[in-house]
Amino acid sequence: MDLDAVRTFVAAADAGQFQEAAAALSITQQAVSKRIAALEKDLEVRLFTRTARGAQLTVDGQALLPHARELLRVEKRADASVRPGRRALRVDVVSRRIAPAVLLQDFHRMHPEIELDVVALLRADVDEAINAVEVGTIDASFHAVAPQQHLPDAVRTARVIDEPHQLLVGPRHALANADAVTPAQLVGHRIWMPGIPPGTEVAGYFDELAAAFGLTIDFIGPVFGNEALLAEIADSSELATLVGERTRYLWPDSYDLRRIPVRDPALVYPLSLIWRDDNPHPALAEFRDYLRTRRPNPPNTEVWTPTWAQWAAPRS
């Protein structure tokens, strides 16, 4: 369907006169008539009847009008989707509950004029995220990126988040009333992390963590969702899990779950932003500047990170 003809049809329907539609579109009245006639021929119906007061929609014209408006809205969205600065900035936050999503929401509060398309590629690992950034499926993503990680020529990374972990337990757990715990105090307690895909950087982090402190971290079990996980922990005297300091969870008051800081050392998960250096979207530069102002400072306690991410100034 000729979108110029559709646009002319909508203008004529709104104006009620071909002459006014021509003025609104900056074309001649003859051009309006030709476009309407071509559209009527294509659809094999009459869209207008001429009266002394101008042009009135026929029944078929009335039926077409809402669809014609939708076609023009889709055209506008399609055009904006491929124009840097006009389309939404598409950012993968991995999960809408964790620190990257919190940071992105804070950025949106500061810059409500910037349109965002927030996606959560929860099952994607760092290689898949880098590939998605390289081919342009997303503008940016957050993952743990080791210095030795192979990067395509145009892809860049910068460490922007160092997220301390907290222990999450129910009220009957042996550590439920602790103000803080050390990793040594977690030895012998079952830390349940179901659903972490093997071979990902997240699984690698927890494998190294378990080996470093002799912890029991269990990935086994079907995944019924966070709500089911929280219910299991609330009802158990043995189960615990680890959550990021800024991870957002909601649960009923009756669960009485406890979030307990882990210290001496703090268990820190490093996250980097991944983006293409040649991506011209102005909002991406704005977002990177925002993240720079929130770069992590060394915590005021001893810190444990994976061997490839020992504390250092974030890379840029």
TORROSE-686650 format. One record per residue (C-alpha): residue number from 1; z, y, x; residue in three letters. Coordinates in Angstrom, 2 decimals. Example, Ala and Ser with C-alpha at 12.3 -4.5 7.8 and 13.67 -1.06 7.14 Angstrom:
<rs>
+-----+---------+---------+---------+---------+
| num |      c3 |      c2 |      c1 | residuo |
+-----+---------+---------+---------+---------+
|   1 |    7.80 |   -4.50 |   12.30 |     ALA |
|   2 |    7.14 |   -1.06 |   13.67 |     SER |
+-----+---------+---------+---------+---------+
</rs>
This chain:
<rs>
+-----+---------+---------+---------+---------+
| num |      c3 |      c2 |      c1 | residuo |
+-----+---------+---------+---------+---------+
|   1 |    0.00 |    0.00 |    0.00 |     MET |
|   2 |   -0.99 |    3.42 |    1.34 |     ASP |
|   3 |    2.31 |    5.21 |    2.01 |     LEU |
|   4 |    0.63 |    8.63 |    1.93 |     ASP |
|   5 |   -0.53 |    7.81 |   -1.61 |     ALA |
|   6 |    2.98 |    6.60 |   -2.51 |     VAL |
|   7 |    4.48 |    9.80 |   -1.11 |     ARG |
|   8 |    2.01 |   11.85 |   -3.13 |     THR |
|   9 |    2.80 |    9.85 |   -6.28 |     PHE |
|  10 |    6.53 |   10.54 |   -5.87 |     VAL |
|  11 |    5.92 |   14.24 |   -5.20 |     ALA |
|  12 |    3.73 |   14.51 |   -8.31 |     ALA |
|  13 |    6.28 |   12.64 |  -10.42 |     ALA |
|  14 |    9.07 |   14.96 |   -9.25 |     ASP |
|  15 |    7.03 |   18.15 |   -9.67 |     ALA |
|  16 |    5.36 |   17.20 |  -12.96 |     GLY |
|  17 |    2.19 |   18.94 |  -11.78 |     GLN |
|  18 |   -0.44 |   18.02 |   -9.20 |     PHE |
|  19 |   -0.65 |   21.64 |   -8.05 |     GLN |
|  20 |    3.04 |   21.86 |   -7.22 |     GLU |
|  21 |    2.89 |   18.46 |   -5.51 |     ALA |
|  22 |    0.01 |   19.73 |   -3.39 |     ALA |
|  23 |    2.05 |   22.77 |   -2.33 |     ALA |
|  24 |    5.07 |   20.61 |   -1.47 |     ALA |
|  25 |    2.92 |   18.30 |    0.68 |     LEU |
|  26 |    0.81 |   21.11 |    2.19 |     SER |
|  27 |   -2.44 |   19.52 |    1.00 |     ILE |
|  28 |   -5.03 |   20.53 |   -1.60 |     THR |
|  29 |   -4.77 |   19.68 |   -5.28 |     GLN |
|  30 |   -8.02 |   17.75 |   -4.89 |     GLN |
|  31 |   -6.39 |   15.60 |   -2.18 |     ALA |
|  32 |   -3.48 |   14.87 |   -4.52 |     VAL |
|  33 |   -5.89 |   13.78 |   -7.25 |     SER |
|  34 |   -7.82 |   11.55 |   -4.83 |     LYS |
|  35 |   -4.67 |    9.85 |   -3.53 |     ARG |
|  36 |   -3.33 |    9.23 |   -7.02 |     ILE |
|  37 |   -6.71 |    7.88 |   -8.14 |     ALA |
|  38 |   -6.86 |    5.54 |   -5.13 |     ALA |
|  39 |   -3.35 |    4.27 |   -5.85 |     LEU |
|  40 |   -4.21 |    3.69 |   -9.52 |     GLU |
|  41 |   -7.34 |    1.82 |   -8.49 |     LYS |
|  42 |   -5.38 |   -0.32 |   -6.05 |     ASP |
|  43 |   -2.72 |   -1.17 |   -8.65 |     LEU |
|  44 |   -5.20 |   -1.39 |  -11.54 |     GLU |
|  45 |   -3.02 |    0.76 |  -13.80 |     VAL |
|  46 |   -2.79 |    4.41 |  -14.88 |     ARG |
|  47 |    0.22 |    6.19 |  -13.42 |     LEU |
|  48 |   -0.14 |    9.61 |  -15.06 |     PHE |
|  49 |   -1.49 |   11.13 |  -18.23 |     THR |
|  50 |   -2.67 |   14.75 |  -18.16 |     ARG |
|  51 |   -1.11 |   17.07 |  -20.76 |     THR |
|  52 |   -1.06 |   20.81 |  -21.35 |     ALA |
|  53 |    2.29 |   20.87 |  -19.52 |     ARG |
|  54 |    1.02 |   19.01 |  -16.48 |     GLY |
|  55 |    1.13 |   15.35 |  -15.46 |     ALA |
|  56 |    3.45 |   12.88 |  -17.19 |     GLN |
|  57 |    4.26 |    9.40 |  -15.98 |     LEU |
|  58 |    2.91 |    6.49 |  -17.99 |     THR |
|  59 |    5.09 |    3.45 |  -18.65 |     VAL |
|  60 |    3.59 |    1.86 |  -15.54 |     ASP |
|  61 |    4.26 |    5.02 |  -13.55 |     GLY |
|  62 |    7.88 |    4.99 |  -14.66 |     GLN |
|  63 |    8.18 |    1.35 |  -13.61 |     ALA |
|  64 |    6.69 |    2.09 |  -10.18 |     LEU |
|  65 |    8.74 |    5.21 |   -9.40 |     LEU |
|  66 |   12.04 |    3.62 |   -8.22 |     PRO |
|  67 |   10.14 |    1.14 |   -6.06 |     HIS |
|  68 |    8.03 |    3.94 |   -4.61 |     ALA |
|  69 |   11.19 |    5.84 |   -3.66 |     ARG |
|  70 |   12.56 |    2.72 |   -1.99 |     GLU |
|  71 |    9.33 |    2.27 |   -0.02 |     LEU |
|  72 |    9.70 |    5.79 |    1.35 |     LEU |
|  73 |   13.36 |    5.18 |    2.23 |     ARG |
|  74 |   12.39 |    1.99 |    4.08 |     VAL |
|  75 |    9.63 |    3.87 |    5.91 |     GLU |
|  76 |   12.15 |    6.49 |    7.01 |     LYS |
|  77 |   14.62 |    3.87 |    8.22 |     ARG |
|  78 |   11.88 |    1.96 |   10.05 |     ALA |
|  79 |   10.78 |    5.13 |   11.81 |     ASP |
|  80 |   14.33 |    6.03 |   12.78 |     ALA |
|  81 |   15.06 |    2.50 |   14.02 |     SER |
|  82 |   12.71 |    2.88 |   16.98 |     VAL |
|  83 |   13.32 |    6.50 |   17.93 |     ARG |
|  84 |   16.07 |    6.99 |   20.54 |     PRO |
|  85 |   18.56 |    9.51 |   19.26 |     GLY |
|  86 |   17.59 |    8.86 |   15.65 |     ARG |
|  87 |   18.31 |    5.16 |   15.33 |     ARG |
|  88 |   21.86 |    3.82 |   15.39 |     ALA |
|  89 |   23.35 |    2.84 |   18.74 |     LEU |
|  90 |   23.71 |   -0.96 |   18.59 |     ARG |
|  91 |   26.81 |   -2.21 |   20.40 |     VAL |
|  92 |   28.08 |   -5.79 |   20.62 |     ASP |
|  93 |   31.89 |   -5.81 |   20.57 |     VAL |
|  94 |   32.09 |   -9.65 |   20.76 |     VAL |
|  95 |   34.77 |   -9.68 |   18.03 |     SER |
|  96 |   35.75 |   -6.95 |   15.58 |     ARG |
|  97 |   39.44 |   -7.66 |   16.25 |     ARG |
|  98 |   39.64 |   -7.06 |   20.00 |     ILE |
|  99 |   39.87 |   -4.07 |   22.34 |     ALA |
| 100 |   36.13 |   -3.17 |   22.53 |     PRO |
| 101 |   35.99 |   -2.81 |   18.74 |     ALA |
| 102 |   39.13 |   -0.64 |   18.80 |     VAL |
| 103 |   37.62 |    1.59 |   21.50 |     LEU |
| 104 |   34.33 |    1.87 |   19.64 |     LEU |
| 105 |   36.14 |    2.86 |   16.45 |     GLN |
| 106 |   38.08 |    5.53 |   18.37 |     ASP |
| 107 |   34.76 |    6.80 |   19.76 |     PHE |
| 108 |   33.37 |    7.00 |   16.22 |     HIS |
| 109 |   36.39 |    9.05 |   15.10 |     ARG |
| 110 |   35.67 |   11.52 |   17.89 |     MET |
| 111 |   31.91 |   11.54 |   17.24 |     HIS |
| 112 |   31.35 |   10.85 |   13.53 |     PRO |
| 113 |   27.86 |   12.35 |   13.81 |     GLU |
| 114 |   26.71 |    9.42 |   15.99 |     ILE |
| 115 |   25.45 |    6.51 |   13.93 |     GLU |
| 116 |   26.63 |    3.12 |   15.16 |     LEU |
| 117 |   25.43 |   -0.41 |   14.46 |     ASP |
| 118 |   28.40 |   -2.61 |   15.37 |     VAL |
| 119 |   27.65 |   -6.29 |   15.90 |     VAL |
| 120 |   29.92 |   -9.16 |   16.94 |     ALA |
| 121 |   28.08 |  -11.89 |   18.85 |     LEU |
| 122 |   31.24 |  -13.99 |   19.03 |     LEU |
| 123 |   29.57 |  -17.14 |   20.38 |     ARG |
| 124 |   27.49 |  -15.35 |   23.01 |     ALA |
| 125 |   28.50 |  -15.71 |   26.65 |     ASP |
| 126 |   27.89 |  -13.17 |   29.40 |     VAL |
| 127 |   24.42 |  -14.53 |   30.28 |     ASP |
| 128 |   23.29 |  -14.30 |   26.65 |     GLU |
| 129 |   24.70 |  -10.78 |   26.38 |     ALA |
| 130 |   22.89 |   -9.66 |   29.55 |     ILE |
| 131 |   19.66 |  -11.13 |   28.21 |     ASN |
| 132 |   20.14 |   -9.39 |   24.84 |     ALA |
| 133 |   20.64 |   -6.06 |   26.63 |     VAL |
| 134 |   17.64 |   -6.67 |   28.89 |     GLU |
| 135 |   15.23 |   -7.41 |   26.02 |     VAL |
| 136 |   16.62 |   -4.60 |   23.85 |     GLY |
| 137 |   18.23 |   -6.63 |   21.07 |     THR |
| 138 |   21.38 |   -4.58 |   21.65 |     ILE |
| 139 |   22.05 |   -1.36 |   23.56 |     ASP |
| 140 |   25.34 |   -2.46 |   25.10 |     ALA |
| 141 |   27.87 |   -5.28 |   25.17 |     SER |
| 142 |   31.36 |   -6.01 |   26.52 |     PHE |
| 143 |   32.05 |   -9.09 |   28.65 |     HIS |
| 144 |   33.93 |  -10.20 |   31.73 |     ALA |
| 145 |   31.33 |   -9.75 |   34.48 |     VAL |
| 146 |   32.02 |  -11.13 |   37.94 |     ALA |
| 147 |   30.67 |   -9.19 |   40.96 |     PRO |
| 148 |   28.45 |  -12.16 |   41.86 |     GLN |
| 149 |   26.89 |  -12.23 |   38.38 |     GLN |
| 150 |   23.10 |  -12.11 |   38.58 |     HIS |
| 151 |   21.73 |   -9.00 |   36.85 |     LEU |
| 152 |   18.12 |   -8.12 |   36.02 |     PRO |
| 153 |   16.82 |   -5.03 |   37.81 |     ASP |
| 154 |   17.44 |   -2.53 |   34.99 |     ALA |
| 155 |   20.78 |   -3.92 |   33.77 |     VAL |
| 156 |   24.02 |   -2.28 |   34.89 |     ARG |
| 157 |   27.70 |   -3.08 |   34.40 |     THR |
| 158 |   30.94 |   -1.12 |   34.77 |     ALA |
| 159 |   34.48 |   -2.40 |   34.40 |     ARG |
| 160 |   35.97 |   -0.31 |   31.60 |     VAL |
| 161 |   38.85 |   -2.31 |   30.04 |     ILE |
| 162 |   41.79 |   -4.17 |   31.54 |     ASP |
| 163 |   43.49 |   -5.78 |   28.57 |     GLU |
| 164 |   47.04 |   -7.16 |   29.00 |     PRO |
| 165 |   47.87 |  -10.26 |   26.99 |     HIS |
| 166 |   50.82 |  -10.74 |   24.67 |     GLN |
| 167 |   52.41 |  -13.94 |   23.46 |     LEU |
| 168 |   52.22 |  -14.45 |   19.69 |     LEU |
| 169 |   54.83 |  -16.80 |   18.19 |     VAL |
| 170 |   56.51 |  -17.58 |   14.89 |     GLY |
| 171 |   60.19 |  -16.87 |   14.11 |     PRO |
| 172 |   61.34 |  -20.44 |   14.92 |     ARG |
| 173 |   59.75 |  -20.54 |   18.39 |     HIS |
| 174 |   62.15 |  -20.79 |   21.35 |     ALA |
| 175 |   60.84 |  -17.47 |   22.75 |     LEU |
| 176 |   60.74 |  -15.61 |   19.41 |     ALA |
| 177 |   63.63 |  -13.27 |   20.23 |     ASN |
| 178 |   62.56 |  -12.35 |   23.77 |     ALA |
| 179 |   61.77 |   -8.71 |   24.51 |     ASP |
| 180 |   59.30 |   -9.86 |   27.18 |     ALA |
| 181 |   58.39 |  -13.11 |   28.90 |     VAL |
| 182 |   57.07 |  -14.07 |   32.31 |     THR |
| 183 |   54.30 |  -16.61 |   32.85 |     PRO |
| 184 |   56.91 |  -18.91 |   34.41 |     ALA |
| 185 |   58.79 |  -18.93 |   31.09 |     GLN |
| 186 |   55.65 |  -20.16 |   29.33 |     LEU |
| 187 |   55.57 |  -23.41 |   31.32 |     VAL |
| 188 |   56.10 |  -26.36 |   28.99 |     GLY |
| 189 |   55.16 |  -24.41 |   25.87 |     HIS |
| 190 |   51.91 |  -25.26 |   24.12 |     ARG |
| 191 |   49.57 |  -22.26 |   24.02 |     ILE |
| 192 |   46.93 |  -22.92 |   21.39 |     TRP |
| 193 |   43.52 |  -21.25 |   21.75 |     MET |
| 194 |   41.19 |  -23.24 |   19.47 |     PRO |
| 195 |   37.51 |  -22.50 |   19.35 |     GLY |
| 196 |   36.92 |  -21.05 |   22.82 |     ILE |
| 197 |   33.47 |  -22.35 |   23.83 |     PRO |
| 198 |   33.57 |  -24.37 |   27.08 |     PRO |
| 199 |   31.63 |  -22.95 |   29.99 |     GLY |
| 200 |   32.01 |  -19.31 |   28.90 |     THR |
| 201 |   33.73 |  -16.62 |   30.93 |     GLU |
| 202 |   36.61 |  -16.65 |   28.42 |     VAL |
| 203 |   37.19 |  -20.38 |   28.95 |     ALA |
| 204 |   36.96 |  -19.83 |   32.71 |     GLY |
| 205 |   39.63 |  -17.13 |   32.52 |     TYR |
| 206 |   42.10 |  -19.34 |   30.64 |     PHE |
| 207 |   41.33 |  -22.37 |   32.84 |     ASP |
| 208 |   42.19 |  -20.33 |   35.94 |     GLU |
| 209 |   45.25 |  -18.87 |   34.23 |     LEU |
| 210 |   46.54 |  -22.32 |   33.31 |     ALA |
| 211 |   46.00 |  -23.59 |   36.87 |     ALA |
| 212 |   47.65 |  -20.54 |   38.45 |     ALA |
| 213 |   50.92 |  -20.87 |   36.51 |     PHE |
| 214 |   50.97 |  -24.52 |   35.40 |     GLY |
| 215 |   50.52 |  -23.60 |   31.74 |     LEU |
| 216 |   49.44 |  -25.86 |   28.89 |     THR |
| 217 |   46.52 |  -24.07 |   27.20 |     ILE |
| 218 |   44.93 |  -26.16 |   24.48 |     ASP |
| 219 |   41.37 |  -25.39 |   23.32 |     PHE |
| 220 |   41.17 |  -28.50 |   21.14 |     ILE |
| 221 |   41.07 |  -28.42 |   17.35 |     GLY |
| 222 |   38.80 |  -27.36 |   14.51 |     PRO |
| 223 |   38.44 |  -23.63 |   13.93 |     VAL |
| 224 |   39.44 |  -22.61 |   10.41 |     PHE |
| 225 |   39.60 |  -18.89 |   11.18 |     GLY |
| 226 |   42.25 |  -16.47 |   12.38 |     ASN |
| 227 |   44.13 |  -16.54 |    9.08 |     GLU |
| 228 |   44.65 |  -20.30 |    9.37 |     ALA |
| 229 |   45.66 |  -19.96 |   13.04 |     LEU |
| 230 |   48.30 |  -17.34 |   12.19 |     LEU |
| 231 |   49.66 |  -19.47 |    9.36 |     ALA |
| 232 |   49.99 |  -22.48 |   11.68 |     GLU |
| 233 |   51.82 |  -20.45 |   14.33 |     ILE |
| 234 |   54.13 |  -18.84 |   11.76 |     ALA |
| 235 |   55.18 |  -22.27 |   10.49 |     ASP |
| 236 |   55.63 |  -23.90 |   13.91 |     SER |
| 237 |   58.55 |  -24.00 |   16.34 |     SER |
| 238 |   56.27 |  -25.12 |   19.18 |     GLU |
| 239 |   52.87 |  -23.43 |   18.88 |     LEU |
| 240 |   52.09 |  -20.09 |   20.50 |     ALA |
| 241 |   48.90 |  -18.23 |   21.33 |     THR |
| 242 |   47.84 |  -15.33 |   23.55 |     LEU |
| 243 |   46.35 |  -12.16 |   22.10 |     VAL |
| 244 |   45.14 |   -8.94 |   23.67 |     GLY |
| 245 |   47.49 |   -5.98 |   23.57 |     GLU |
| 246 |   45.04 |   -4.05 |   21.38 |     ARG |
| 247 |   43.85 |   -7.02 |   19.33 |     THR |
| 248 |   44.18 |   -6.27 |   15.61 |     ARG |
| 249 |   45.72 |   -8.92 |   13.36 |     TYR |
| 250 |   47.18 |   -8.64 |    9.89 |     LEU |
| 251 |   49.53 |  -11.20 |    8.34 |     TRP |
| 252 |   51.98 |  -11.39 |    5.43 |     PRO |
| 253 |   55.50 |  -10.07 |    6.14 |     ASP |
| 254 |   56.83 |  -13.53 |    5.32 |     SER |
| 255 |   55.19 |  -14.91 |    8.49 |     TYR |
| 256 |   57.54 |  -12.81 |   10.68 |     ASP |
| 257 |   55.26 |  -13.28 |   13.70 |     LEU |
| 258 |   56.35 |  -11.77 |   17.02 |     ARG |
| 259 |   54.10 |  -10.13 |   19.64 |     ARG |
| 260 |   55.85 |  -10.38 |   23.00 |     ILE |
| 261 |   54.60 |   -8.65 |   26.18 |     PRO |
| 262 |   53.95 |  -10.87 |   29.21 |     VAL |
| 263 |   55.19 |   -9.30 |   32.45 |     ARG |
| 264 |   55.91 |  -10.04 |   36.11 |     ASP |
| 265 |   53.01 |  -10.49 |   36.29 |     PRO |
| 266 |   51.10 |   -9.06 |   33.35 |     ALA |
| 267 |   48.13 |  -11.26 |   32.43 |     LEU |
| 268 |   45.10 |   -8.97 |   32.39 |     VAL |
| 269 |   41.63 |   -9.76 |   31.08 |     TYR |
| 270 |   38.94 |   -7.50 |   32.64 |     PRO |
| 271 |   36.01 |   -6.40 |   30.49 |     LEU |
| 272 |   32.85 |   -4.60 |   31.56 |     SER |
| 273 |   30.27 |   -2.64 |   29.63 |     LEU |
| 274 |   26.73 |   -3.98 |   30.02 |     ILE |
| 275 |   23.73 |   -1.69 |   29.44 |     TRP |
| 276 |   20.19 |   -0.93 |   30.62 |     ARG |
| 277 |   20.00 |    1.92 |   33.09 |     ASP |
| 278 |   16.65 |    3.03 |   31.63 |     ASP |
| 279 |   17.85 |    3.06 |   28.00 |     ASN |
| 280 |   17.12 |    6.64 |   26.82 |     PRO |
| 281 |   19.40 |    6.62 |   23.78 |     HIS |
| 282 |   21.53 |    9.78 |   24.14 |     PRO |
| 283 |   24.46 |    8.19 |   22.30 |     ALA |
| 284 |   24.68 |    5.51 |   25.00 |     LEU |
| 285 |   25.28 |    8.17 |   27.65 |     ALA |
| 286 |   27.87 |    9.78 |   25.36 |     GLU |
| 287 |   29.64 |    6.46 |   24.87 |     PHE |
| 288 |   29.69 |    5.72 |   28.60 |     ARG |
| 289 |   31.18 |    9.16 |   29.27 |     ASP |
| 290 |   33.83 |    8.44 |   26.65 |     TYR |
| 291 |   34.72 |    5.12 |   28.32 |     LEU |
| 292 |   35.02 |    6.82 |   31.70 |     ARG |
| 293 |   37.77 |    9.07 |   30.31 |     THR |
| 294 |   39.66 |    5.93 |   29.26 |     ARG |
| 295 |   39.35 |    3.94 |   32.44 |     ARG |
| 296 |   42.38 |    1.73 |   33.03 |     PRO |
| 297 |   45.16 |    2.70 |   35.41 |     ASN |
| 298 |   47.05 |   -0.01 |   37.29 |     PRO |
| 299 |   49.88 |   -1.22 |   35.02 |     PRO |
| 300 |   53.43 |   -0.37 |   36.10 |     ASN |
| 301 |   54.15 |   -4.04 |   36.73 |     THR |
| 302 |   52.67 |   -6.79 |   38.88 |     GLU |
| 303 |   49.28 |   -7.88 |   37.53 |     VAL |
| 304 |   47.44 |  -11.19 |   37.47 |     TRP |
| 305 |   43.67 |  -11.24 |   37.00 |     THR |
| 306 |   41.09 |  -13.93 |   37.85 |     PRO |
| 307 |   40.37 |  -14.29 |   41.56 |     THR |
| 308 |   37.03 |  -12.49 |   41.18 |     TRP |
| 309 |   38.66 |   -9.47 |   39.50 |     ALA |
| 310 |   41.73 |   -8.59 |   41.55 |     GLN |
| 311 |   42.85 |   -5.05 |   40.77 |     TRP |
| 312 |   40.53 |   -2.39 |   42.13 |     ALA |
| 313 |   39.12 |    0.90 |   40.95 |     ALA |
| 314 |   36.61 |    0.18 |   38.16 |     PRO |
| 315 |   33.01 |   -0.03 |   39.29 |     ARG |
| 316 |   30.49 |    2.51 |   37.98 |     SER |
+-----+---------+---------+---------+---------+
</rs>
